[in-house]
């Protein structure tokens, strides 16, 4: 009888939230800050990668969506022909 090994769960070290640490305000008009939290395709980067806390991730997503709607940020960055 062959027994399978149990897969170990990957543990992620929690990064400190840079908005909490540096007391940075999230503003939809600050497009250079918001672009850091987007992929090259224009998607919002998840918080497990960026290290932001849940509260600031929600504010960040709302600010990116608001900036997209008034054309400060693009919805899609890569255009194929």
Residue pairs with C-beta under 8 A, 6 or more apart in sequence:
12 48
14 51
15 50
15 51
16 51
17 51
17 52
17 53
17 56
18 24
18 51
18 52
19 26
19 52
19 53
19 56
20 53
20 56
24 33
26 33
26 56
26 59
26 60
26 63
27 33
27 63
28 34
28 62
28 63
28 64
28 66
28 67
28 70
28 72
29 67
29 72
31 67
31 72
31 73
34 60
34 63
34 64
34 67
34 73
35 73
37 44
37 45
37 50
37 52
37 60
37 64
38 44
38 45
38 64
38 73
39 45
40 77
40 78
41 76
41 77
41 78
42 73
42 74
42 75
42 76
42 77
42 78
44 60
44 61
44 64
47 53
47 54
47 57
50 57
52 60
64 73
67 73
68 74
68 75
